[in-house]
Amino acid sequence: MKHLIFMPLLILLMLAIPGTASSQIVTPKEGIINTDSVRRDFDNAPYFGLYKDNYFVFGTTVGQKPTKENTNIKFQISIAQRLTKSTLPLHSYLFLFYSQKCFWNVLENSMPMTDLNFNPGIGLAKPLFVKNRFIGKMIMLLEHESTGRDGIESRSWNKISFGANIMIDPTFIVHGKFWIPIIDGQNNRDILDYCGIYQMGSSFSTSNRRFGASVILTKRRGWKLNYNTIIELNYRLFKRDNQFLFLQYYNGYGEGLLAYKEFHSTVRVGIVIKPRLFSDY
């Protein structure tokens, strides 16, 4: 089992090498991306690439004394495989997605990985254009998320998700995503109360993409202003590379599926590998 767990780390190292496994569109220096160039890049780009941020961070609970129980490593591997060579109807592309998030208690005896979340999906992505300029994309996705366990530690649900990333300008992006839940797990019937019903956020980067910041809000079910909040800061290490120093702050419920009912306020630092144009969430 352990060698299967470490396979994503090998993928992460491969994605960190400049020029490998990147299917993202590189923004021209003038910041304008037109229709023809985007469609050409989609058709000619490698089939395998990044989907969400790929990160490896270490940290602890905010407001408490760090201990081996509340201090851990969190890492995420997220990749995409384009399944179609050219556009489908409505100029869309079919993708296969896979993300895996893990919480690793490296300070405890035997260094257990306490919570693994598996998130495969398949969906259509459609580039968006206004006056021959690329402004983002829309996505419709059928996805599954589970702990991969059975018995009392089983957690699982399915979602039909609809999302969009919109570039207000080359340095500022807003994004949103909502889902139709299909809850099949017997031990997480109330998951919407903790993991939410929709998500929204924004991200900013400097013109040279050296520094970036983002905020992601996930609305929990109910009429109260109850959001799970993620704040992220990143700083590019080297001008030509795609690795960033990374700080992530999480406040709310549902950080991991196994303990989705537990409130967490954590800060972690480490390294992130980001898609070339913008990240999905």
Number of C-alpha atoms within 10 A of each C-alpha: 5 7 7 8 13 10 10 18 16 12 15 21 11 13 23 19 14 12 11 12 20 23 24 20 18 14 13 9 9 7 13 13 19 15 16 12 13 20 18 12 14 20 17 12 17 16 17 18 20 26 25 21 20 27 23 21 20 21 19 21 20 16 8 10 9 13 12 12 12 16 22 25 19 22 23 21 24 22 23 22 19 23 14 13 14 15 15 13 7 8 13 20 21 21 21 19 22 20 21 20 23 20 21 19 21 16 15 13 8 8 11 12 16 13 20 22 22 18 20 19 19 19 20 18 21 19 20 20 15 10 8 12 16 20 21 20 17 18 19 18 20 18 20 19 18 20 21 14 14 10 8 9 15 16 25 26 20 20 17 16 18 18 20 20 24 19 19 11 12 21 15 18 20 19 21 20 20 18 19 13 17 12 18 12 16 13 15 20 13 14 23 17 18 24 23 22 18 20 21 18 19 17 20 18 18 12 13 11 16 14 16 20 18 18 17 21 20 24 23 23 18 11 7 8 8 16 20 22 19 20 17 18 19 24 18 20 14 10 10 8 13 18 22 21 17 21 20 21 19 20 19 22 24 22 24 21 26 22 15 19 18 13 15 21 18 22 20 21 21 18 20 24 25 23 22 15 14 20 16 16 15
